[in-house]
Amino acid sequence: MRYLVASLLILSSSPFFASAVYANQKYVKHKVEAHSIEVVGESTRFTLKAYNTNTLEAVFTSEHHSLLPSYAIASQAQPAAIKVSETPNSLQIANGDITAIVDKSSLAIRYEKQGKLLLTQTDFTDEQSELSFSFTISDEEKLLGGGQRVLGMDRRGHKLPLYNKAHYGYTTESSQMYYSLPAILSSNKYMLLFDNSASGSLDLDSTKTNTVTLSAVGGRASYIVVADDTYPALVKNYVELTGKQPMPPRWALGNYASRFGYHTEQEVYDVVERFKQEDMPLDALVLDLYWFGKDIKGHMGNLAWDRDAFPTPKKMIAELQDSGVNTVVITEPFILSTSNRWQEAVDNKALALDAAGEPYRFDFYFGNTGLVDVFNEQGTQWFNQAYTRLAEQGVTGWWGDLGEPEVHPDDILHTLPDGTQVRGNVVHNAYGHKWAEMVYQQSLELQPNQRPMVMMRSGFLGSQRYGMIPWTGDVSRSWGGLKPQVELSLQMSLFGLAYTHSDLGGFAGGEVFDAEMYTRWLQYGVFQPVYRPHAQEHIAPEPVFHDQQTKEIVREFIKLRYRLMPYIYTLAYENSTTGMPLMRPLMFENEQDLSLINEANTYLWGDAFLVTPVTEAGAKQVDVNFPSGVWFDYFTGKQVNGGQKRAYPVQLATLPVFVRAGSFVPSTSNIKNTKAYDPNHLVLNFYYHESVEQSEGQLYQDDGISPDSLAQKAYQLWQFEADNKGNELSIGFVQAGNGFTGLDKHQGAEFVIHHWTHGSSAVLYDGKPLPILKTERAYTLASMGAFWDEQSNTIKVKLTLADARHKLVVQK
């Protein structure tokens, strides 16, 4: 049944509707509950339900398709009370500032925020072969979303397939990739989410008729509208609905050794030793598919160590752990009929089925295979046995690959918990989501004192609540592969998937090592969420195996990553509590400037840093889009006045990275890995400029591993506030949280005030004067005191933090 759009009408009886309407869809009745309203028409019915603030879900009854569960909405999402009012011509359903106005003569639904039109649902298609919703939007708005695509930031004008699909070796253009998202974010400050896991499409006004259409071959007939006043508030509202990303273990933010792949136990030891010899920090080693078989093909599904190549894996993992290196292993959901566990999987009814009720077998690159059914308990119970064995052996990180799934027959049957069987194309886009849920929950059960690390390349709306760390797939090892990485991470981050990152250096192809391209990619990696070089092994992805110049440059950037770990970890905290991305688009800076939506090269790393990767060979300068305010070149200290785009000179040893005046940047000393991180010796960098009168910052610390740190307030949160009064700079800091194991009552801290050209007549700490030392040596030896370095224009202040509130005053 299709509720066709009639002609464009201005309804005199409904003055707020000047839009297309459904044909023959008159209102019959409605029923109001505390959080929802059911509306019944002559031949359709739907329910509007309120969540959190400014969020409304619409669920339609379908004659042809089962109402699948919502995969997008988190179980923790809070239903909200609705306010319903009625006139002879309409129903008005309000949640906070958002109102849905249902026209009784057509059942079209108009969504407004504080009286301003957002969009109007004008059409619902319910046929055997298709479900779809159509909406009218305004002329001027720009649309982001759709997940991983290389199309530019504004995706309006494109019709995008909604089907997670590998794109091997992509470069500067891709309309379909590993992780699609059935969602858009409008420049008019709303999100439209299609809560449907099936194969479909997302038409973002490709017909240039101000129409957005969400369609699928079946599944859940539901969409969600989220609204708010600003982009950050909108993202926060979204994660309140779909789930917040749990804090990752701190080690997951460190450097990885990873390739396709390490063949033997001895090779693993040799690689880790090479990092030590080259003085490069290392936190994790990733084992690709050779851990369970000596060949690429024929072994997938063994899910156990190849004992010829890895004779003592438990010992190996323990020794790596002792040195601070965590072990991450790959798993895939395909069980080859040639694998050691094929019959076991069949006997345990773990595999998705064919129409005859037998395991569905098909051929793909790795061999003849079945597919684990992650949608039902029998499949997950059997699959979890492999994770149990690995966890008992000490594995702490989980890499789920091919989870689109890479090959997924449309007619394969998955069994839902209630016994309903659904075709593969109806739940395709939720497969990785359910797999991540399984691994995350099993990890918490097996290792209750450790945060799960779950890296996967496909999922659905809300997969971030299972700790998912996505990456951008098998990118070309080329300049063309590097160019779109900012766009990909920014697009995903706006929808909660803030740890989206790339295989640093590129993965696919490349016959000759390009040292410049490799260096530029690994420099950029410091300012992306996860630092993980990974590639096919014919060219080493690890920096320790390259020429001296490359090693020297990359070593310093990896060390910089570790020195900035307190800042990066604080960004992780902010993301877990508010949804704020680590990588942030420039449109967050000036929401009235719609041109900033298109910026896919320069971005913000947290609030303090502005970054522009170098993506051209031999570049002598790059265009940097500076937001308003004063910025400092992080490497040279050069001041740049913002509010302009300008060509900025570059050299190979550095990257265009700038620090906002007034920023607080917590840091630490050089460490060999995060196991050596010391929370009791803090360095706080403040970037002073006389034009900035007030600014704020924060530092979050916990033990780096406990899953309940936030819930139990087992952390330390320092919040800083700078007040520049002209003749003096005052920095107040207040501590929150209950502390954690390893945190001393008295902490050593060094405050470094950059770009301070004035010297100092007095430095006061909690109202008491500190000694101003004449030499850096005297400062180094002192337990407390201040030193002005005239050459670097910094004033350093060494303190002891013993209370929950302190105040530092530096007088000119």
DOTOR-809912 format. One record per residue (C-alpha): x, y, z; residue number from 1; residue in one letter. Coordinates in steps of 0.2 Angstrom, whole numbers, plus 2048, in hexadecimal, padded with zeros to 3 digits. Layout:
% DOTOR-809912
X,Y,Z,NUM,A
...
//
This chain:
% DOTOR-809912
800,800,800,1,M
807,811,7FB,2,R
801,821,803,3,Y
804,82C,7F4,4,L
808,83E,7F4,5,V
7F9,848,7ED,6,A
7FC,859,7E5,7,S
804,867,7EE,8,L
7F6,86F,7F8,9,L
7F3,87D,803,10,I
7E6,877,810,11,L
7DB,885,815,12,S
7D5,87A,824,13,S
7E7,877,829,14,S
7F0,888,827,15,P
801,881,82E,16,F
802,874,81F,17,F
807,87A,80F,18,A
80E,86A,808,19,S
80A,85A,7FF,20,A
7FF,84E,808,21,V
7FA,83C,808,22,Y
7EC,836,7FD,23,A
7DD,830,807,24,N
7E5,82F,818,25,Q
7D9,837,823,26,K
7DA,837,836,27,Y
7CF,82B,83F,28,V
7D4,82B,851,29,K
7E3,82C,85D,30,H
7E8,825,86E,31,K
7F4,82E,87A,32,V
800,825,886,33,E
80D,82D,892,34,A
81B,82D,885,35,H
812,82A,874,36,S
803,82C,86A,37,I
7FB,820,85D,38,E
7F3,828,84E,39,V
7E7,81E,844,40,V
7E2,822,832,41,G
7D6,81B,826,42,E
7E3,80F,820,43,S
7F3,812,82A,44,T
7F8,814,83C,45,R
808,81A,844,46,F
80F,81E,855,47,T
819,82D,85A,48,L
824,82B,86A,49,K
82E,837,873,50,A
840,834,879,51,Y
84C,83F,883,52,N
84A,851,87E,53,T
845,857,86C,54,N
844,845,865,55,T
835,83D,85D,56,L
834,82B,856,57,E
827,827,849,58,A
823,814,847,59,V
816,80F,839,60,F
80C,7FF,838,61,T
811,7F5,828,62,S
805,7E9,820,63,E
814,7E0,817,64,H
823,7E1,823,65,H
826,7DB,835,66,S
82A,7E9,842,67,L
83C,7E4,846,68,L
844,7EA,856,69,P
84C,7FB,856,70,S
85F,7F9,855,71,Y
862,80C,855,72,A
859,811,866,73,I
863,80C,875,74,A
85B,803,884,75,S
861,811,88F,76,Q
858,81F,885,77,A
84B,827,88F,78,Q
839,829,889,79,P
832,83A,88C,80,A
821,841,890,81,A
818,848,881,82,I
80C,856,880,83,K
7FD,854,875,84,V
7F1,861,86F,85,S
7E3,860,862,86,E
7DA,86B,856,87,T
7CC,867,84A,88,P
7DA,865,83C,89,N
7E9,85F,845,90,S
7F2,856,853,91,L
801,85E,85B,92,Q
80E,853,864,93,I
81C,85C,86E,94,A
82C,856,876,95,N
836,864,87C,96,G
838,870,86E,97,D
834,864,860,98,I
822,862,85A,99,T
81A,856,84E,100,A
80A,85D,846,101,I
7FF,850,83E,102,V
7F3,856,831,103,D
7E2,84D,834,104,K
7DD,84F,822,105,S
7ED,846,81B,106,S
7F7,83F,829,107,L
806,848,823,108,A
812,84C,832,109,I
81A,85D,833,110,R
829,85F,83F,111,Y
82D,870,847,112,E
839,876,854,113,K
832,885,85D,114,Q
827,889,84F,115,G
834,888,842,116,K
831,87B,834,117,L
83E,86D,834,118,L
837,860,827,119,L
826,858,822,120,T
823,846,820,121,Q
818,845,810,122,T
818,833,80B,123,D
819,821,812,124,F
81B,812,806,125,T
816,801,80C,126,D
818,7F4,7FE,127,E
81E,7E2,7FE,128,Q
82E,7E8,7F6,129,S
831,7F8,7FF,130,E
82F,803,80E,131,L
832,816,80C,132,S
82F,827,813,133,F
830,837,80A,134,S
833,848,812,135,F
833,85A,80B,136,T
842,865,811,137,I
847,877,80E,138,S
850,87E,7FF,139,D
860,884,808,140,E
864,877,814,141,E
873,86C,813,142,K
873,859,817,143,L
881,84F,81F,144,L
880,83D,823,145,G
87E,82C,81B,146,G
88E,825,823,147,G
89E,821,81A,148,Q
89E,828,809,149,R
8AA,833,800,150,V
89F,840,7F8,151,L
8A3,850,801,152,G
89B,855,812,153,M
88B,85C,80B,154,D
882,84C,803,155,R
873,855,7FD,156,R
86F,850,7EB,157,G
875,83E,7ED,158,H
86B,82E,7ED,159,K
875,822,7F8,160,L
873,80F,7FA,161,P
870,80A,80C,162,L
87A,7FA,80C,163,Y
88A,7F7,815,164,N
896,7F1,808,165,K
8A9,7F0,806,166,A
8B2,7FC,7FA,167,H
8C3,7F5,7F8,168,Y
8D1,802,7F4,169,G
8C6,811,7F3,170,Y
8CD,823,7F1,171,T
8C5,833,7EE,172,T
8B3,82E,7EA,173,E
8A7,821,7F1,174,S
895,820,7F2,175,S
894,810,7FC,176,Q
89F,809,809,177,M
8A1,7FF,818,178,Y
896,808,824,179,Y
887,811,81E,180,S
87B,81A,82A,181,L
869,81D,826,182,P
869,82E,82D,183,A
86C,841,829,184,I
870,850,832,185,L
869,861,82B,186,S
871,872,82C,187,S
85F,876,833,188,N
864,86D,843,189,K
85B,85D,842,190,Y
85F,84B,83F,191,M
854,83F,836,192,L
858,82C,83A,193,L
851,81E,830,194,F
850,810,83D,195,D
850,802,830,196,N
85E,7F5,82E,197,S
859,7EF,81D,198,A
861,7F2,80C,199,S
85A,802,805,200,G
85F,814,800,201,S
860,825,806,202,L
85B,832,7F9,203,D
861,843,7FE,204,L
857,84E,7F2,205,D
85F,846,7E2,206,S
850,84C,7D9,207,T
852,85E,7DE,208,K
840,85F,7E4,209,T
844,862,7F7,210,N
840,850,7FB,211,T
84A,844,806,212,V
844,831,804,213,T
849,823,810,214,L
846,812,808,215,S
849,800,80C,216,A
844,7EE,806,217,V
83B,7EB,816,218,G
83E,7EB,829,219,G
839,7F8,836,220,R
82E,806,830,221,A
835,813,83B,222,S
83E,824,83B,223,Y
844,830,848,224,I
845,843,848,225,V
852,84B,854,226,V
854,85E,856,227,A
85D,86A,860,228,D
865,87C,861,229,D
877,878,85C,230,T
881,86A,853,231,Y
889,864,863,232,P
878,864,86C,233,A
871,85A,85E,234,L
87F,84D,85F,235,V
87C,84C,871,236,K
86A,84A,86F,237,N
86D,83C,862,238,Y
879,832,86E,239,V
86C,834,87C,240,E
861,82A,870,241,L
86C,81E,868,242,T
879,81B,876,243,G
889,823,87C,244,K
89A,81C,877,245,Q
8A2,814,887,246,P
8B3,81A,88C,247,M
8C0,810,882,248,P
8CF,808,88B,249,P
8DD,815,88B,250,R
8E8,809,882,251,W
8DD,809,873,252,A
8E2,81C,870,253,L
8F4,817,86F,254,G
8FF,810,860,255,N
8FB,7FF,858,256,Y
906,7F3,84F,257,A
8FB,7EC,842,258,S
8FC,7E4,830,259,R
8F5,7D7,825,260,F
8FC,7CE,82E,261,G
908,7C6,83B,262,Y
90B,7B4,836,263,H
914,7AD,846,264,T
917,7B0,858,265,E
929,7B4,855,266,Q
924,7C1,849,267,E
919,7C9,856,268,V
927,7C9,863,269,Y
933,7D0,855,270,D
927,7DF,851,271,V
924,7E4,863,272,V
937,7E3,866,273,E
93A,7EE,857,274,R
92F,7FC,85E,275,F
939,7FC,86E,276,K
949,7FD,865,277,Q
943,80B,85A,278,E
93C,814,86A,279,D
92A,815,863,280,M
91C,813,870,281,P
910,804,86D,282,L
900,7FF,876,283,D
8F9,7F2,86B,284,A
8FD,7E4,85E,285,L
8EF,7DE,852,286,V
8EF,7CD,84B,287,L
8E6,7CB,83A,288,D
8E0,7BA,834,289,L
8F1,7B0,835,290,Y
8EE,7AD,847,291,W
8E2,79F,843,292,F
8E9,799,832,293,G
8F9,79A,828,294,K
8EF,79E,818,295,D
8E3,7AC,813,296,I
8D6,7A0,80D,297,K
8CF,791,814,298,G
8D1,794,827,299,H
8C4,7A1,82B,300,M
8B9,79A,839,301,G
8C6,790,842,302,N
8C5,79D,850,303,L
8D4,795,859,304,A
8E7,798,858,305,W
8F2,790,84A,306,D
8FD,787,857,307,R
90B,784,84A,308,D
90D,797,848,309,A
907,79C,859,310,F
90C,78E,865,311,P
90A,798,875,312,T
8FE,7A6,873,313,P
8F9,7A8,885,314,K
90B,7AA,88A,315,K
90E,7B6,87B,316,M
8FF,7C1,880,317,I
904,7C1,892,318,A
916,7C7,88E,319,E
90F,7D4,882,320,L
903,7DA,890,321,Q
912,7DB,89C,322,D
91A,7E7,891,323,S
90A,7F1,88F,324,G
905,7EB,87E,325,V
8F4,7E4,87C,326,N
8EF,7D7,870,327,T
8E0,7D9,863,328,V
8DA,7CB,858,329,V
8D0,7CB,849,330,I
8C0,7C0,848,331,T
8B3,7BF,839,332,E
8A2,7B8,839,333,P
8A5,7AC,82B,334,F
8A7,79A,82F,335,I
8AE,791,820,336,L
8A9,77F,81C,337,S
8BB,77B,81C,338,T
8BF,782,82D,339,S
8C1,777,83D,340,N
8B1,77D,844,341,R
8A5,77C,836,342,W
89C,76D,83D,343,Q
89C,774,84E,344,E
893,783,848,345,A
887,779,83F,346,V
883,76E,84E,347,D
881,77D,859,348,N
874,785,84D,349,K
880,794,84C,350,A
87E,799,83A,351,L
871,7A2,830,352,A
866,797,826,353,L
85F,794,814,354,D
84D,791,810,355,A
84E,77F,814,356,A
854,782,826,357,G
866,77D,822,358,E
875,788,825,359,P
876,793,816,360,Y
887,790,80C,361,R
88E,79B,7FF,362,F
89F,79F,7F7,363,D
8A9,7AF,7FA,364,F
8BC,7B4,7F9,365,Y
8C1,7AA,808,366,F
8B8,79A,803,367,G
8A7,791,805,368,N
89F,797,815,369,T
891,79A,821,370,G
88D,7A9,82B,371,L
88B,7AA,83E,372,V
879,7B0,842,373,D
87D,7BE,84F,374,V
86A,7C2,850,375,F
866,7B2,85A,376,N
86C,7AB,86B,377,E
872,79A,863,378,Q
87E,7A4,857,379,G
885,7B0,864,380,T
887,7A2,871,381,Q
891,798,866,382,W
89B,7A6,85F,383,F
89F,7AD,870,384,N
8A8,79D,875,385,Q
8B6,7A3,869,386,A
8B7,7B3,872,387,Y
8B7,7AB,883,388,T
8C6,7A0,87E,389,R
8CF,7AF,878,390,L
8CB,7BA,887,391,A
8D1,7AC,893,392,E
8E1,7AC,889,393,Q
8E3,7BF,88D,394,G
8DD,7C7,87D,395,V
8D6,7D9,881,396,T
8D1,7E0,870,397,G
8C5,7DA,863,398,W
8C6,7DD,850,399,W
8B6,7D8,847,400,G
8B9,7D8,834,401,D
8AE,7D5,825,402,L
89F,7DA,830,403,G
894,7E2,822,404,E
893,7D3,820,405,P
89F,7D4,811,406,E
894,7C7,808,407,V
882,7C5,80E,408,H
876,7BC,803,409,P
865,7C5,802,410,D
85B,7B6,805,411,D
865,7AF,814,412,I
85A,7AD,823,413,L
85E,7B4,834,414,H
854,7AF,844,415,T
84F,7BD,850,416,L
84E,7BA,863,417,P
83B,7B8,861,418,D
83D,7AB,854,419,G
838,7B6,845,420,T
843,7B2,836,421,Q
849,7C1,82B,422,V
852,7C1,81B,423,R
864,7C7,81A,424,G
860,7D7,810,425,N
854,7DC,81E,426,V
861,7DD,82C,427,V
870,7DF,822,428,H
875,7F0,829,429,N
873,7EA,83B,430,A
87E,7DB,83A,431,Y
88E,7E3,83F,432,G
884,7EC,84D,433,H
87E,7DC,854,434,K
88F,7D4,853,435,W
896,7E3,85C,436,A
889,7E2,86A,437,E
88D,7D0,86C,438,M
8A0,7D2,86D,439,V
89E,7E1,879,440,Y
893,7D9,885,441,Q
89D,7C9,885,442,Q
8AD,7D3,888,443,S
8A5,7DB,897,444,L
8A0,7CA,89E,445,E
8B0,7C2,89B,446,L
8BB,7D0,8A0,447,Q
8B0,7DA,8AC,448,P
8BE,7E6,8B2,449,N
8C4,7EB,8A1,450,Q
8BC,7F6,894,451,R
8B8,7ED,884,452,P
8C1,7F2,874,453,M
8B6,7EE,865,454,V
8BD,7F3,854,455,M
8B1,7F0,845,456,M
8AE,7F7,834,457,R
89B,7F6,833,458,S
88C,7F9,83D,459,G
87C,803,83F,460,F
876,813,848,461,L
87A,811,85A,462,G
888,805,859,463,S
893,811,863,464,Q
88A,80B,873,465,R
893,7FA,871,466,Y
8A4,803,871,467,G
8A6,801,85E,468,M
8B6,808,857,469,I
8B3,809,844,470,P
8C0,80B,837,471,W
8BE,811,825,472,T
8C2,800,81C,473,G
8CF,7FB,80F,474,D
8D4,80C,809,475,V
8E0,80E,7FB,476,S
8F2,810,801,477,R
8F4,820,7F7,478,S
8F2,833,7F8,479,W
8E0,830,7F1,480,G
8DC,825,800,481,G
8E2,832,80D,482,L
8D8,840,806,483,K
8C7,83B,80B,484,P
8CB,835,81D,485,Q
8C6,845,826,486,V
8B5,845,81D,487,E
8B2,833,822,488,L
8B6,835,834,489,S
8AC,846,836,490,L
89D,83E,82E,491,Q
89D,82F,839,492,M
8A1,839,849,493,S
891,844,847,494,L
887,834,849,495,F
890,82E,859,496,G
89D,823,851,497,L
8AB,82F,857,498,A
8BA,822,856,499,Y
8B8,820,843,500,T
8CA,81F,83D,501,H
8D5,81A,82E,502,S
8E2,80D,82B,503,D
8F1,819,82D,504,L
8FB,818,81E,505,G
8EE,810,813,506,G
8EA,7FE,811,507,F
8E7,7F8,7FF,508,A
8F4,7F7,7F1,509,G
903,802,7EF,510,G
912,7FA,7E7,511,E
91F,806,7ED,512,V
921,80E,7FE,513,F
91C,821,7FD,514,D
925,828,80C,515,A
91E,839,80B,516,E
90C,833,809,517,M
90F,826,818,518,Y
916,834,823,519,T
908,840,81F,520,R
8FB,833,824,521,W
903,82E,834,522,L
905,840,839,523,Q
8F2,842,836,524,Y
8EF,833,841,525,G
8F5,83C,850,526,V
8E5,846,84E,527,F
8D9,838,84A,528,Q
8D0,82D,857,529,P
8DA,81D,856,530,V
8ED,81C,851,531,Y
8EE,80C,847,532,R
8F9,80A,838,533,P
8F3,7FA,82E,534,H
8F6,7F4,81D,535,A
8FA,7E5,811,536,Q
90B,7DE,816,537,E
915,7E1,806,538,H
918,7F2,80C,539,I
91B,7F3,81F,540,A
90D,7FD,828,541,P
917,7FF,837,542,E
923,80F,838,543,P
931,805,840,544,V
935,7FC,82F,545,F
938,80C,825,546,H
946,818,821,547,D
94E,823,82E,548,Q
946,833,829,549,Q
934,82B,829,550,T
938,823,83A,551,K
93E,833,842,552,E
92F,83E,83C,553,I
922,830,840,554,V
92A,82C,851,555,R
928,83E,857,556,E
916,83E,852,557,F
912,82E,85B,558,I
91B,835,86A,559,K
910,845,868,560,L
901,83A,868,561,R
906,833,879,562,Y
90B,844,880,563,R
8F9,84A,87B,564,L
8F1,83A,883,565,M
8E9,844,892,566,P
8E1,850,885,567,Y
8DB,841,87A,568,I
8D5,837,888,569,Y
8CB,847,88E,570,T
8C3,848,87D,571,L
8BE,835,87F,572,A
8B6,83A,890,573,Y
8AD,848,888,574,E
8A7,83D,87A,575,N
8A1,830,886,576,S
897,83C,890,577,T
890,848,883,578,T
893,840,872,579,G
89E,84E,86C,580,M
8AA,847,85F,581,P
8BD,847,861,582,L
8BE,84D,84F,583,M
8B2,85C,84C,584,R
8AD,865,83C,585,P
8AF,877,83B,586,L
89D,87A,839,587,M
89D,878,84C,588,F
8A6,889,84D,589,E
89A,893,843,590,N
889,88C,841,591,E
882,89A,837,592,Q
890,898,829,593,D
889,88A,81E,594,L
899,88A,814,595,S
8A2,882,822,596,L
897,872,820,597,I
8A1,86E,811,598,N
8B2,86F,819,599,E
8BA,85E,818,600,A
8CC,862,81A,601,N
8CF,86D,82A,602,T
8C7,867,83A,603,Y
8C7,869,84C,604,L
8D0,85C,858,605,W
8C6,85F,867,606,G
8C3,871,86B,607,D
8D6,876,86C,608,A
8DE,870,85C,609,F
8DB,874,849,610,L
8E2,867,83D,611,V
8E4,867,82A,612,T
8EC,857,824,613,P
8F8,858,815,614,V
8F1,84E,807,615,T
8FB,853,7F8,616,E
90C,84D,7F3,617,A
919,85A,7F4,618,G
90E,867,7FB,619,A
916,877,800,620,K
906,87F,808,621,Q
8F5,87A,80C,622,V
8E5,883,80E,623,D
8E0,885,820,624,V
8CE,88B,825,625,N
8D1,894,835,626,F
8C2,898,840,627,P
8C1,8A8,849,628,S
8CD,8AC,857,629,G
8DF,8AB,859,630,V
8E9,89B,855,631,W
8FA,895,858,632,F
904,889,84D,633,D
907,87B,859,634,Y
919,877,853,635,F
920,889,850,636,T
915,894,85B,637,G
911,8A0,84D,638,K
901,8A9,850,639,Q
8F3,8A9,843,640,V
8E4,8B4,843,641,N
8D4,8AA,83F,642,G
8C4,8AD,836,643,G
8CC,8AA,825,644,Q
8D2,89C,819,645,K
8E5,89E,815,646,R
8F2,894,80D,647,A
8FE,88E,81A,648,Y
910,888,817,649,P
915,876,81B,650,V
924,86C,81D,651,Q
925,859,81F,652,L
92B,858,831,653,A
91B,861,837,654,T
908,862,833,655,L
8FD,871,833,656,P
8F6,870,845,657,V
8F1,87F,84F,658,F
8EC,882,860,659,V
8DE,88E,865,660,R
8E2,89D,870,661,A
8DB,89A,881,662,G
8DC,887,880,663,S
8E1,87B,88E,664,F
8EA,86C,888,665,V
8EF,85F,895,666,P
8FE,855,890,667,S
90B,849,898,668,T
91D,844,895,669,S
923,837,889,670,N
91E,826,88D,671,I
921,815,885,672,K
90E,810,886,673,N
8FF,814,890,674,T
903,808,89D,675,K
911,814,8A2,676,A
904,823,8A3,677,Y
906,82B,8B4,678,D
8F6,835,8BA,679,P
900,83D,8C8,680,N
90B,848,8BD,681,H
901,854,8B3,682,L
906,861,8A6,683,V
8F9,86E,8A1,684,L
8FD,879,892,685,N
8F3,88A,891,686,F
8F4,894,881,687,Y
8F4,8A6,886,688,Y
8EE,8B4,87C,689,H
8E9,8C5,882,690,E
8D9,8C5,877,691,S
8D2,8B6,880,692,V
8CA,8BD,890,693,E
8C3,8AC,896,694,Q
8C4,89A,892,695,S
8C1,889,899,696,E
8C9,877,898,697,G
8C9,867,8A0,698,Q
8D3,857,8A4,699,L
8CC,846,8A7,700,Y
8D5,838,8AF,701,Q
8D1,826,8B5,702,D
8D9,815,8B6,703,D
8D8,813,8A3,704,G
8CF,802,8A3,705,I
8C0,801,8AF,706,S
8AF,800,8A6,707,P
8A6,808,8B4,708,D
8B2,817,8B7,709,S
8A4,824,8B2,710,L
896,81B,8BA,711,A
89F,81A,8CB,712,Q
8A8,82B,8C9,713,K
8B8,822,8CB,714,A
8C2,830,8C2,715,Y
8C9,841,8C4,716,Q
8C3,84F,8BA,717,L
8CC,860,8BB,718,W
8C3,86F,8B3,719,Q
8CD,87E,8B0,720,F
8C7,890,8AD,721,E
8D3,89E,8A7,722,A
8CF,8B0,8AB,723,D
8DA,8BD,8A2,724,N
8D8,8CE,8AA,725,K
8E6,8D7,8A1,726,G
8F2,8D9,8AF,727,N
8F1,8C7,8B5,728,E
8EB,8B6,8AF,729,L
8E1,8AC,8BC,730,S
8DF,899,8B9,731,I
8D2,890,8C5,732,G
8D1,87D,8C5,733,F
8C4,873,8CE,734,V
8C4,860,8D0,735,Q
8B5,854,8CF,736,A
8B4,841,8D0,737,G
8B8,834,8DD,738,N
8CA,830,8D7,739,G
8D0,81F,8D2,740,F
8DD,812,8D6,741,T
8EF,819,8D2,742,G
8EA,82B,8D5,743,L
8F4,833,8E3,744,D
8ED,840,8EF,745,K
8FA,84C,8EB,746,H
8FE,84E,8D8,747,Q
90C,857,8D0,748,G
907,863,8C2,749,A
90F,86F,8B7,750,E
906,87D,8AF,751,F
90E,884,89F,752,V
907,894,898,753,I
90C,896,886,754,H
90F,8A7,87D,755,H
911,8B0,88D,756,W
91D,8BF,888,757,T
91C,8C9,898,758,H
926,8C1,8A5,759,G
91E,8C1,8B6,760,S
91E,8CC,8C6,761,S
916,8BF,8D1,762,A
90E,8AE,8D0,763,V
901,8A9,8DD,764,L
8FB,898,8E1,765,Y
8EB,897,8EC,766,D
8EF,8A9,8F1,767,G
901,8A5,8F6,768,K
910,8AB,8EC,769,P
91B,89E,8E3,770,L
92E,8A1,8E1,771,P
932,8A7,8CF,772,I
942,89E,8CB,773,L
950,8A6,8C0,774,K
956,897,8B7,775,T
94E,888,8AF,776,E
95A,87C,8B9,777,R
953,884,8C9,778,A
942,881,8C3,779,Y
945,86F,8BF,780,T
94C,86C,8D0,781,L
93E,875,8DA,782,A
92E,86C,8E0,783,S
924,87C,8DD,784,M
927,88C,8D5,785,G
927,896,8C4,786,A
933,899,8B6,787,F
931,8A5,8A7,788,W
93A,89F,898,789,D
93D,8AE,88E,790,E
943,8A5,87E,791,Q
933,89A,87C,792,S
927,8A7,884,793,N
920,89B,890,794,T
91E,89C,8A3,795,I
91F,88B,8AC,796,K
917,889,8BD,797,V
91A,879,8C7,798,K
90D,875,8D4,799,L
906,868,8E0,800,T
8F3,864,8DE,801,L
8EC,85E,8EF,802,A
8DB,865,8F0,803,D
8CB,866,8E5,804,A
8CD,878,8E1,805,R
8DC,883,8DD,806,H
8E0,894,8D5,807,K
8EF,899,8CC,808,L
8F3,8AC,8C9,809,V
901,8B2,8BE,810,V
903,8C5,8BE,811,Q
90C,8CF,8B1,812,K
//
